[in-house]
Amino acid sequence: LSLSSSNQTDDLHELVDVLSIISRIIANFKLSTLVDLPAMVPLLNGIASTGASLLQANVAECEAVKGDMELMENLDAREEALAVLLDGVVLLCGDPWLLYASNERKRKAAHHILASSLGSLYIAFITSRIRMAKLEEHYLTANAADLDVVTEEIASEILEEEMGSTADIGRLSLDDALNCLASLFQTCVPQIQAFWNSPSGNHVHPEGAACLEEMRLLIRYLGHLLTDDNAGEAPVIPESIVVACQGNDAVANAVISALQTVMSVAEMQASKIAENPSDSRLSPLLASSMLWFLNRWAPAYVYPVDYSASAGAAPNKILTTWANSDSAQQVISFCATLCLHYQCYWPQERLVQEGSQSLILALAKRGPQIRSILVASPSFVQMVMFHCLTAGMRHASPKSELEASVQAKTGGSVNLEMVRGFQRLRYEDRSSILTAILVATSDSQNETANAMMNESLVAVQEAFSSLLQAITTKQIKADDVNAEEMTCLCVEMYGGVARAGDMAEPERIILFITPSLPHLSGLMGYYAEVLVVCEGLLRLFRDYAEHFVASLDRQQSLALFTASADILERYSARHCAFRIIKRQATSSAEENAEEEQSYSDVLCAIQLLIHLGTKDFIDICASIPSQAVDSNQVTDVIFFGLKMIIPLMTRGLLQYPTLCTQYFSLVGFMVDTYPDKVCVLPFELFDALWESLLFGMSHVDPFVSQSSLRGIASLVKEHLKTKALAPLLAQHADIIDKCTRRLLQEVIFTSLVWDRLEPCGAAMLPLAAVDPQRFVAVVNELTRQVPAEQQMRLQGAFEKLINVEVLEKVSSGGYAGRQNRVKFKRDFYEFTREVHSFLVVK
């Protein structure tokens, strides 16, 4: 480990090897065993000193090059060593045994050993990373340089992962970790305050930029230390934090103090934004980091869930501080006020808006206690009022129109500039705010919340009704730019309603949206050629189906199916039949991702069909059969939509990963579940679908290939049972031959086969059983194409695998057929191994 102080690349690579061995040892043995070893403490001390030495060397070299990271010669080698070292340390610090060991004495002893040996490593990581970040930011600002966007994103993701890993180390000695952060905050906060209060105008000088970056990183480090990523789960305080604060008010006070520091900085920034929103020194990136922190912290710590509570446990201040209405009201009101300021004064800052919407929604999802406090917050009341005032206001609406609306509805008692800022929010952001409002006001027992919800929905409905009346009575032409913009706004607003599936008593949303579905789909009659409106409608119907299809009764489902079919038909006629897909073969990954976004409408259409298709299976177990939707009604809509989309799904479009995955998710499901309906499609549609399955079976993505192979197997099995493909085979006899040939050449004879071996065999057996003689002809043709010395071995392998009697039994079905399919599965594995021993097509 002494190699850590070396600047020689070879020595650093040797150090990586040593650290890899140590990490392997840690991974292979339990912590409960390792702590008993005499060499454990010296090893931990060596690991800590090695990490500190590597970090100090990085800082020294960064200072030598004055923050120009590209000139650091040994940065990559040291970072590789640090990554391997951190992997091993995290396995130790994150071991559940430290929290759940039955032997309390041994557990505490192990905790003490790790904390005393490795605690300093957390401080070393924080101080060195922040120091290097400040130097780099100073250099970039001073030289007006800029990082490559992709490189910056990758570096940011790596740093975030490292922060999450080092948090496990910091929690070993939480008091020391918080003291370190508090010390850095005490230095940074006055500098930030002086920077924001300086009379230098909007200029961001290098020292100020470095200070902003330090504050941002401190907030991120604190967030990772005190919270876990609870996405998709009930937010809870990390158990290691609860244990550290149990009976230890000093640590709990340090947590409270750290939170107060972050909130004071956020409050300071919000007040400055209200004074001068265009001041570039205020840093939207810092604001998004504070929202990220609050989004993780507030739902977990306000009215916290204590899963570790036990009788007779010592009082825990961290669990009681924000578990009463007064303290909870302070935090929630602060969060609502902060979000409202960002919405009204920084409406065009996308990351900030996403953070503010996520924060309100996360709080609203936590339960009725927090929702009742949120609804009573003056800032949230203002937020609802601003939504109601602007629900029918376009970005281009004259200022006089807004003023007249405010005067008529409020008597002019609101801040007009804040309302104007709220109106300037992107329509997508206003839609997301509406979703959060509906979830927050969804407790029907709360009269105030009910009134807010009704006002919010009425505002949306009135705006849409006014638009429809103006278009249908020809007060305004549908192709007028203002009418088109208003349509986009109304569709987005309904989209916000459709995404409120997490609310209490969601059937109220169904009752609101169902009567509007025919009118919404009717917009396609006016705007079928306007892709932005088409995509908005497809997204609206997709989100509504995703969140509410399980709750729809028969009539509500039929209304959704009818409107969806209408939209898909009009969309297909304008955007599928004649759309040309072009893709540059030499495009970069970033360009490909941007280009894929231009086909997001196709993705929405596919996802809509997927969500509609789930209704059939949901209603199989319906408690009231009369309310269930007929299976044919569901499949008819899905196949109708599939017919619309299949012509567009060329090889060019299937090259895009997300589109490809979603398409094969839909097609694989439909073909596997309803092969009888696929077999009777018109030849043009069947051929296009069949070609996409042939393309998918050799795809590098195992999910895509396996879905395709199972789809092929289902169709061919259906033909073996019912001769469903006989009319097509009579006109196009080579359909099965082409599939067999490509399956052998592109999959089975290649190295791709191993992650799709079972579905390959499941597809090959029925293909051979359709017409054994034609299958043999294809095999003979392929055999002649391999070198002469391999032909006999390949022919023998096929003869061993394929038996005519077996194929006849498979074709006839029954018990014998099932038995032979099981036997073929084993034989196919042996066949593949044998063939790959002498023949692999690369």
SEDO-430818 format. One record per residue (C-alpha): y, x, z. Coordinates in steps of 0.5 Angstrom, whole numbers, padded with zeros to 4 digits, always signed. Layout:
N
YXZ...
//
This chain:
842
+0000+0000+0000+0005+0006+0000+0005+0005-0007+0010+0000-0006+0016+0005-0005+0014+0008-0012+0018+0007-0018+0013+0009-0023+0010+0004-0027+0003+0006-0026+0003+0006-0019+0006-0001-0019+0000-0003-0023-0005+0001-0018-0001-0003-0013-0003-0010-0016-0010-0008-0017-0010-0007-0009-0006-0013-0007-0011-0017-0012-0017-0014-0008-0014-0016-0001-0012-0023-0004-0019-0024-0006-0022-0022+0001-0017-0027+0004-0019-0033-0001-0027-0031+0000-0027-0031+0008-0024-0037+0013-0018-0035+0017-0022-0037+0023-0026-0031+0021-0021-0026+0019-0017-0026+0025-0023-0024+0029-0023-0017+0025-0019-0011+0029-0016-0009+0022-0013-0016+0021-0006-0014+0025-0005-0007+0021-0007-0011+0015-0002-0016+0016+0004-0011+0018+0002-0007+0012+0003-0013+0007+0009-0015+0010+0012-0008+0010+0010-0008+0002+0013-0014+0001+0019-0012+0004+0019-0005+0000+0018-0008-0006+0024-0013-0005+0029-0008-0003+0027-0004-0009+0029-0009-0013+0035-0010-0010+0037-0003-0010+0036-0003-0018+0040-0009-0019+0046-0006-0015+0045+0000-0019+0045-0004-0026+0051-0008-0023+0047-0015-0024+0045-0014-0031+0038-0016-0030+0036-0013-0037+0037-0006-0035+0032-0006-0029+0026-0002-0032+0021-0004-0026+0023-0011-0025+0017-0014-0028+0012-0010-0025+0015-0011-0018+0015-0018-0019+0008-0018-0021+0006-0015-0015+0010-0019-0011+0007-0025-0014+0000-0023-0012+0002-0021-0005+0005-0028-0004-0002-0031-0007-0006-0028-0001+0000-0029+0004+0000-0037+0002-0008-0037+0003-0007-0035+0010+0000-0039+0012-0002-0045+0009-0009-0045+0012-0011-0052+0015-0014-0049+0021-0008-0047+0024-0006-0054+0025-0013-0057+0026-0017-0052+0029-0021-0055+0035-0021-0049+0039-0013-0049+0041-0013-0042+0045-0016-0039+0038-0011-0043+0034-0005-0041+0038-0007-0034+0038-0008-0034+0030-0001-0037+0029+0002-0032+0034-0001-0026+0030+0001-0029+0023+0008-0031+0026+0010-0024+0029+0007-0020+0023+0009-0024+0017+0015-0028+0019+0020-0022+0017+0017-0023+0010+0020-0030+0009+0027-0027+0011+0026-0021+0006+0025-0026+0001+0031-0030+0002+0036-0024+0003+0034-0020-0003+0033-0026-0008+0040-0029-0006+0043-0022-0006+0040-0021-0013+0042-0028-0016+0049-0027-0013+0049-0020-0017+0047-0023-0023+0052-0029-0023+0057-0024-0022+0055-0020-0028+0054-0026-0032+0061-0029-0030+0065-0023-0031+0062-0021-0038+0062-0028-0040+0055-0027-0042+0050-0033-0042+0042-0033-0041+0038-0036-0046+0036-0043-0044+0029-0043-0045+0029-0036-0041+0033-0039-0035+0029-0045-0035+0022-0041-0034+0026-0036-0029+0028-0042-0025+0021-0046-0025+0018-0039-0022+0023-0038-0017+0022-0046-0015+0015-0044-0014+0016-0038-0010+0021-0042-0005+0015-0047-0004+0010-0041-0003+0015-0038+0002+0016-0044+0006+0009-0044+0009+0011-0037+0011+0018-0039+0014+0014-0045+0018+0010-0040+0022+0016-0038+0026+0021-0044+0024+0026-0042+0029+0027-0035+0026+0027-0038+0019+0033-0043+0021+0037-0038+0025+0037-0033+0018+0039-0039+0014+0044-0041+0019+0047-0034+0019+0048-0034+0012+0051-0041+0012+0056-0039+0017+0058-0033+0012+0058-0037+0006+0061-0044+0008+0068-0041+0009+0068-0037+0003+0066-0044-0001+0072-0047+0003+0077-0042+0001+0075-0042-0006+0076-0049-0007+0082-0049-0003+0085-0043-0007+0091-0045-0011+0088-0041-0017+0087-0047-0021+0080-0049-0025+0079-0042-0026+0072-0039-0024+0072-0032-0022+0066-0028-0021+0066-0028-0014+0067-0035-0013+0061-0036-0018+0057-0032-0014+0059-0036-0008+0057-0042-0011+0050-0039-0013+0049-0037-0006+0050-0044-0003+0046-0047-0008+0040-0043-0007+0041-0043+0001+0040-0051+0000+0034-0050-0004+0031-0046+0001+0033-0050+0007+0030-0056+0003+0023-0053+0001+0023-0050+0009+0024-0057+0012+0021-0062+0007+0015-0063+0002+0014-0065-0005+0012-0073-0003+0012-0075-0010+0008-0081-0011+0006-0081-0003+0010-0084+0003+0015-0079+0005+0013-0075+0011+0016-0070+0015+0011-0064+0014+0006-0063+0020+0008-0056+0021+0015-0058+0023+0013-0063+0027+0008-0059+0031+0014-0053+0032+0019-0058+0034+0014-0061+0039+0017-0060+0046+0022-0055+0043+0029-0058+0043+0032-0051+0041+0028-0052+0034+0030-0059+0033+0037-0057+0034+0037-0052+0029+0034-0057+0024+0039-0062+0026+0045-0056+0025+0042-0054+0018+0043-0061+0016+0050-0062+0019+0052-0056+0015+0049-0059+0008+0052-0065+0009+0059-0062+0011+0059-0058+0005+0057-0064+0001+0063-0068+0004+0068-0063+0003+0066-0063-0005+0066-0070-0005+0073-0070-0003+0075-0065-0008+0072-0069-0013+0076-0075-0011+0082-0071-0012+0081-0067-0018+0074-0069-0022+0076-0064-0027+0076-0058-0023+0071-0053-0026+0070-0050-0019+0066-0056-0016+0060-0054-0019+0056-0060-0022+0049-0056-0021+0051-0055-0013+0052-0062-0013+0045-0064-0016+0042-0059-0011+0045-0063-0005+0042-0069-0008+0035-0066-0009+0035-0064-0002+0038-0071+0001+0032-0074-0004+0027-0070+0000+0030-0070+0007+0033-0077+0008+0027-0081+0006+0022-0077+0011+0027-0076+0017+0030-0083+0017+0025-0087+0021+0020-0082+0020+0013-0084+0020+0009-0080+0025+0001-0079+0023+0000-0074+0029+0002-0078+0035-0002-0078+0041-0002-0081+0048+0001-0076+0053+0004-0072+0047+0011-0068+0049+0017-0072+0047+0019-0069+0040+0027-0070+0038+0025-0069+0031+0022-0076+0031+0027-0079+0035+0034-0077+0032+0034-0081+0026+0029-0087+0029+0035-0091+0031+0040-0096+0027+0046-0092+0029+0044-0085+0027+0040-0088+0021+0046-0092+0019+0050-0085+0019+0045-0082+0014+0044-0088+0009+0052-0089+0009+0053-0082+0008+0048-0082+0002+0051-0088-0001+0058-0086-0001+0056-0079-0004+0052-0082-0010+0058-0087-0011+0063-0081-0011+0059-0078-0016+0058-0084-0020+0065-0086-0021+0068-0079-0021+0063-0075-0025+0060-0080-0030+0058-0075-0035+0054-0070-0031+0047-0072-0033+0043-0068-0027+0048-0071-0022+0047-0078-0024+0039-0077-0024+0040-0074-0017+0044-0080-0015+0040-0085-0018+0033-0082-0015+0036-0082-0008+0038-0089-0008+0032-0091-0010+0028-0087-0006+0031-0090+0000+0030-0097-0002+0023-0096-0003+0022-0093+0004+0022-0100+0007+0026-0106+0010+0029-0102+0016+0032-0098+0011+0034-0103+0006+0037-0107+0011+0042-0101+0013+0043-0099+0006+0045-0107+0004+0050-0107+0010+0053-0100+0007+0060-0101+0005+0059-0096-0001+0053-0100-0003+0057-0106-0003+0062-0103-0008+0056-0100-0012+0054-0107-0013+0061-0110-0014+0062-0104-0020+0055-0106-0023+0057-0114-0023+0064-0112-0026+0062-0107-0031+0055-0110-0034+0059-0113-0040+0063-0108-0041+0062-0103-0047+0065-0096-0046+0070-0098-0052+0072-0104-0048+0080-0104-0048+0083-0102-0041+0087-0108-0041+0080-0112-0041+0077-0108-0035+0084-0109-0031+0083-0117-0033+0076-0117-0031+0077-0114-0024+0084-0118-0023+0080-0125-0024+0074-0123-0020+0077-0119-0014+0084-0120-0014+0085-0113-0016+0083-0111-0009+0078-0105-0011+0080-0098-0014+0081-0099-0021+0080-0091-0023+0073-0092-0019+0071-0098-0023+0073-0094-0030+0069-0088-0028+0063-0093-0027+0064-0096-0033+0064-0089-0037+0057-0088-0034+0052-0087-0040+0048-0094-0041+0042-0091-0039+0045-0089-0032+0048-0096-0031+0041-0098-0032+0038-0094-0027+0043-0096-0022+0041-0103-0023+0034-0101-0022+0036-0098-0015+0040-0104-0013+0034-0109-0015+0029-0105-0011+0034-0104-0005+0036-0112-0005+0029-0115-0006+0028-0117+0002+0028-0125+0001+0029-0126+0008+0036-0122+0008+0041-0127+0006+0046-0122+0004+0041-0118+0000+0039-0124-0004+0046-0126-0006+0047-0119-0008+0041-0119-0013+0043-0126-0015+0050-0123-0017+0047-0117-0020+0042-0121-0025+0047-0126-0027+0052-0121-0029+0047-0118-0034+0045-0125-0036+0052-0127-0037+0053-0121-0041+0047-0122-0046+0049-0130-0047+0056-0128-0049+0053-0123-0054+0048-0128-0057+0053-0134-0057+0058-0129-0061+0053-0127-0066+0049-0134-0067+0056-0137-0068+0059-0132-0072+0065-0130-0068+0063-0123-0069+0058-0120-0075+0052-0117-0072+0053-0111-0076+0060-0110-0072+0060-0103-0069+0062-0107-0062+0057-0112-0063+0052-0106-0064+0054-0102-0058+0054-0109-0054+0047-0110-0056+0045-0103-0053+0048-0104-0047+0045-0111-0046+0038-0108-0048+0039-0102-0043+0041-0107-0037+0035-0111-0038+0031-0105-0038+0034-0103-0031+0031-0110-0029+0024-0109-0032+0023-0102-0029+0024-0105-0022+0017-0106-0021+0017-0103-0014+0021-0108-0011+0019-0113-0006+0017-0120-0009+0017-0118-0016+0015-0125-0019+0023-0126-0019+0024-0121-0024+0018-0124-0028+0022-0131-0027+0028-0128-0030+0026-0124-0036+0021-0129-0039+0026-0134-0041+0030-0128-0045+0024-0125-0048+0024-0129-0055+0032-0128-0055+0031-0120-0054+0026-0120-0059+0030-0124-0064+0035-0118-0064+0030-0115-0068+0032-0120-0074+0039-0117-0073+0038-0110-0072+0031-0108-0075+0034-0102-0079+0038-0099-0073+0033-0095-0070+0037-0094-0063+0037-0101-0062+0029-0102-0064+0027-0096-0059+0031-0099-0054+0027-0106-0055+0021-0102-0055+0022-0098-0049+0024-0105-0045+0018-0108-0047+0014-0102-0045+0017-0102-0038+0016-0109-0037+0009-0109-0039+0007-0103-0035+0011-0106-0029+0009-0113-0029+0003-0115-0034-0002-0115-0028+0003-0120-0025+0003-0125-0031+0000-0132-0031-0003-0134-0038+0004-0137-0040+0008-0131-0038+0003-0127-0042+0003-0131-0048+0011-0130-0048+0010-0123-0047+0005-0122-0053+0009-0127-0058+0015-0123-0057+0012-0116-0057+0008-0118-0064+0015-0120-0067+0018-0114-0065+0012-0109-0067+0012-0113-0074+0020-0112-0075+0020-0105-0073+0014-0103-0077+0017-0106-0083+0023-0102-0083+0021-0096-0079+0013-0095-0081+0011-0097-0088+0016-0092-0091+0018-0087-0086+0017-0080-0088+0014-0075-0083+0016-0067-0084+0015-0062-0080+0017-0054-0080+0011-0050-0080+0015-0044-0077+0019-0048-0072+0019-0046-0065+0017-0049-0059+0024-0051-0057+0025-0054-0064+0018-0058-0064+0020-0061-0057+0027-0063-0060+0023-0066-0066+0018-0070-0062+0024-0073-0059+0026-0076-0066+0019-0080-0066+0020-0083-0059+0020-0090-0062+0013-0089-0064+0011-0086-0057+0014-0093-0054+0010-0097-0059+0004-0094-0058+0005-0094-0050+0007-0101-0051+0000-0103-0054-0003-0099-0048+0000-0103-0043-0001-0110-0046-0009-0108-0047-0010-0107-0040-0009-0115-0039-0015-0116-0041-0019-0112-0036-0014-0114-0030-0016-0122-0032-0023-0121-0032-0023-0121-0024-0018-0126-0024-0018-0131-0018-0016-0137-0022-0020-0137-0029-0015-0142-0032-0009-0137-0031-0013-0132-0034-0011-0130-0041-0017-0130-0047-0019-0124-0049-0018-0125-0056-0011-0127-0055-0010-0120-0052-0014-0116-0057-0011-0120-0063-0004-0117-0061-0007-0110-0060-0010-0110-0066-0004-0113-0070+0000-0107-0067-0005-0102-0069-0005-0104-0076+0003-0103-0076+0003-0096-0073-0004-0093-0076+0000-0092-0083+0005-0088-0079+0000-0083-0076-0001-0078-0081-0003-0071-0079+0004-0069-0079+0006-0074-0073-0001-0072-0070+0001-0065-0069+0006-0067-0063+0002-0066-0057+0005-0072-0053+0005-0077-0059-0002-0075-0061-0005-0076-0053-0002-0083-0053-0005-0085-0060-0012-0082-0058-0011-0086-0051-0010-0092-0055-0015-0091-0061-0020-0089-0056-0020-0094-0052-0020-0100-0057-0025-0097-0061-0030-0096-0055-0029-0103-0053-0028-0107-0059-0032-0103-0064-0034-0110-0068-0026-0111-0069-0025-0104-0072-0031-0105-0077-0028-0111-0080-0021-0108-0082-0019-0107-0089-0021-0101-0092-0014-0098-0092-0013-0099-0085-0020-0097-0083-0020-0090-0087-0013-0088-0084-0016-0090-0077-0023-0086-0079-0019-0080-0082-0015-0079-0075-0021-0079-0071-0024-0074-0076-0018-0070-0075-0018-0071-0067-0025-0069-0066-0023-0062-0068-0017-0062-0064-0016-0056-0058-0014-0062-0053-0021-0064-0050-0018-0071-0048-0016-0072-0056-0023-0069-0058-0027-0073-0053-0024-0079-0055-0025-0078-0062-0032-0077-0062-0033-0083-0057-0030-0087-0062-0034-0085-0068-0040-0086-0064-0038-0093-0062-0037-0095-0069-0043-0092-0072-0047-0095-0066-0044-0102-0068-0046-0101-0075-0053-0099-0073-0054-0106-0069-0050-0110-0073-0049-0107-0080-0042-0108-0079-0040-0102-0084-0045-0105-0090-0039-0107-0094-0035-0101-0093-0041-0097-0095-0043-0100-0101-0036-0098-0104-0035-0092-0100-0042-0089-0099-0039-0082-0097-0036-0084-0091-0041-0082-0086-0043-0076-0090-0036-0073-0090-0036-0075-0082-0043-0071-0081-0040-0065-0085-0034-0064-0082-0037-0065-0075-0042-0060-0076-0037-0055-0080-0031-0056-0075-0034-0057-0068-0041-0056-0067-0041-0049-0071-0035-0047-0068-0033-0044-0061-0029-0051-0059-0036-0055-0058-0037-0052-0051-0032-0057-0048-0034-0063-0052-0041-0062-0052-0044-0068-0049-0039-0073-0054-0041-0068-0060-0049-0070-0059-0047-0077-0058-0044-0078-0064-0049-0074-0068-0055-0078-0066-0052-0084-0069-0049-0081-0075-0056-0078-0077-0060-0085-0076-0055-0089-0081-0059-0085-0087-0063-0080-0085-0064-0078-0092-0057-0077-0093-0056-0073-0087-0062-0068-0089-0058-0067-0095-0052-0065-0092-0055-0061-0087-0059-0057-0093-0052-0057-0097-0049-0053-0091-0055-0049-0090-0054-0046-0097-0047-0044-0095-0049-0039-0090-0052-0032-0091-0059-0032-0093-0062-0028-0087-0059-0034-0083-0062-0040-0087-0069-0040-0085-0067-0040-0077-0061-0046-0078-0066-0050-0082-0072-0049-0077-0066-0051-0071-0065-0057-0075-0072-0059-0076-0073-0058-0069-0067-0063-0067-0068-0068-0072-0074-0072-0072-0075-0078-0076-0079-0083-0071-0074-0081-0066-0068-0084-0071-0072-0090-0072-0073-0091-0065-0065-0090-0064-0063-0095-0069-0068-0100-0066-0065-0100-0060-0068-0102-0053-0072-0098-0048-0075-0093-0053-0068-0092-0056-0065-0090-0049-0070-0086-0047-0070-0082-0054-0062-0081-0053-0063-0078-0046-0068-0073-0049-0064-0072-0055-0058-0070-0051-0062-0064-0048-0065-0062-0054-0058-0062-0057-0056-0057-0052-0061-0052-0053-0060-0053-0061-0053-0051-0060-0054-0045-0056-0059-0043-0061-0055-0044-0067-0049-0040-0063-0053-0034-0062-0053-0032-0069-0048-0037-0073-0041-0039-0071-0036-0041-0075-0029-0038-0073
//
